[in-house]
Amino acid sequence: MGILQKLLGREKEEEQVVEETPAECTHSSLVPRWDDPADIGKEDKASGWTCSSCNQAFTPAEREELRAADAERVRHRQQEIEELKRQKEELEAQEREQK
């Protein structure tokens, strides 16, 4: 704040800090890690998995849980899309009837 502003009693408005909450990572892009070079390329022999988005490490069992959750999320989204398509078709049919 400048001297002139202090003398005139004007205070600078405080900036509001908006805290952004980061989107929760879905860990949908996992990269395998192997302990034995001979196992490289064999997913079933991976000793662990690392998310390429957030760098969090997962065990093979946790990876299977994440894959199941990802599959469920995709199924749910597909159902939502199908419902929206059905609603759109109904609205279009109603508009045609009104004409």
Contacts in CASP RR format, 6 or more apart in sequence:
PFRMAT RR
TARGET T0000
AUTHOR 0000-0000-0000
METHOD contacts of the structure
MODEL  1
MGILQKLLGREKEEEQVVEETPAECTHSSLVPRWDDPADIGKEDKASGWT
CSSCNQAFTPAEREELRAADAERVRHRQQEIEELKRQKEELEAQEREQK
1 11 0 8 1.000
1 12 0 8 1.000
5 11 0 8 1.000
5 12 0 8 1.000
25 51 0 8 1.000
25 53 0 8 1.000
25 54 0 8 1.000
25 56 0 8 1.000
26 70 0 8 1.000
26 73 0 8 1.000
27 51 0 8 1.000
27 53 0 8 1.000
27 54 0 8 1.000
27 56 0 8 1.000
27 58 0 8 1.000
27 66 0 8 1.000
27 70 0 8 1.000
28 53 0 8 1.000
28 66 0 8 1.000
28 70 0 8 1.000
29 51 0 8 1.000
29 52 0 8 1.000
29 53 0 8 1.000
30 49 0 8 1.000
30 50 0 8 1.000
30 51 0 8 1.000
30 52 0 8 1.000
30 58 0 8 1.000
30 63 0 8 1.000
30 66 0 8 1.000
31 49 0 8 1.000
31 50 0 8 1.000
31 51 0 8 1.000
31 52 0 8 1.000
32 41 0 8 1.000
32 43 0 8 1.000
32 46 0 8 1.000
32 48 0 8 1.000
32 49 0 8 1.000
33 46 0 8 1.000
33 47 0 8 1.000
33 48 0 8 1.000
33 49 0 8 1.000
33 50 0 8 1.000
33 57 0 8 1.000
34 40 0 8 1.000
34 41 0 8 1.000
34 42 0 8 1.000
34 45 0 8 1.000
34 46 0 8 1.000
34 47 0 8 1.000
35 47 0 8 1.000
36 45 0 8 1.000
39 45 0 8 1.000
39 46 0 8 1.000
46 60 0 8 1.000
47 60 0 8 1.000
48 57 0 8 1.000
48 58 0 8 1.000
48 59 0 8 1.000
48 60 0 8 1.000
48 63 0 8 1.000
49 57 0 8 1.000
49 58 0 8 1.000
49 59 0 8 1.000
49 60 0 8 1.000
49 62 0 8 1.000
49 63 0 8 1.000
50 56 0 8 1.000
50 57 0 8 1.000
50 58 0 8 1.000
51 57 0 8 1.000
51 58 0 8 1.000
58 66 0 8 1.000
END
